[in-house]
Amino acid sequence: MPDDWFVIVTTDRGLYAKWMYEAIVNLQWHPFMRINDQGQYCLKAERDFLPLNKLIIEIGQNWAGMVTCFKSHSYRLYSFSPVGFWLQGAMVDSHGFSSR
């Protein structure tokens, strides 16, 4: 893969698959992985974790910022830069998060 390519990796695995997230980032690629809204996040420079389902609350809304994702230490992702959005699809509404 040429060094100057910007590679975005979409997955059908969720962000909870930390091993997959780390493998993608270690290759200096950019993961685009789904996440369920029952998780928690912590804004950069904050201490308290907040529910993801309060971050984006209506169809058409989007958000971007630096966070730590997941309160559980076993799944925690530090300095994660998600872009969140909520789209209404043909069948279901969906949330998506991307790093970097």
Residue pairs with C-beta under 8 A, 6 or more apart in sequence:
1 7
6 30
7 27
7 29
7 30
8 29
8 30
8 31
8 32
8 98
9 24
9 29
9 30
9 31
9 32
10 32
10 33
11 17
11 20
11 31
11 32
11 33
11 34
12 34
13 20
13 33
14 33
14 34
14 35
14 36
15 21
15 31
15 33
15 34
15 35
15 39
15 69
15 77
15 97
16 35
16 36
16 39
16 70
16 75
17 33
18 75
18 77
20 31
20 33
21 31
21 33
21 77
21 99
24 30
24 31
25 31
25 99
30 98
30 99
30 100
31 98
31 99
32 96
32 97
32 98
32 99
33 97
33 98
33 99
34 94
34 95
34 96
34 97
35 52
35 69
35 82
35 95
35 96
35 97
36 52
36 95
37 51
37 52
37 53
37 95
38 51
38 52
38 53
39 51
39 52
39 69
39 70
39 71
40 49
40 50
40 51
40 52
40 70
40 71
41 49
41 50
41 52
41 55
41 67
41 68
41 69
41 70
41 82
42 48
42 49
42 50
42 67
42 68
42 71
43 50
43 65
43 66
43 67
44 65
44 66
44 67
44 68
44 79
49 71
52 95
55 63
55 84
56 62
56 63
56 84
56 85
56 86
56 95
58 86
59 86
59 87
59 88
59 93
60 86
60 87
60 88
61 85
61 86
62 83
62 84
62 85
62 86
63 82
63 83
63 84
63 85
64 81
64 82
64 83
64 84
65 81
65 82
66 79
66 80
66 81
67 80
67 81
67 82
68 76
68 77
68 78
68 79
68 80
69 76
69 77
69 80
69 82
69 97
70 76
70 77
80 99
81 99
81 100
82 97
82 98
82 99
83 96
83 97
83 98
84 95
84 96
84 97
85 95
85 96
86 93
86 94
86 95
87 93
87 94
87 96
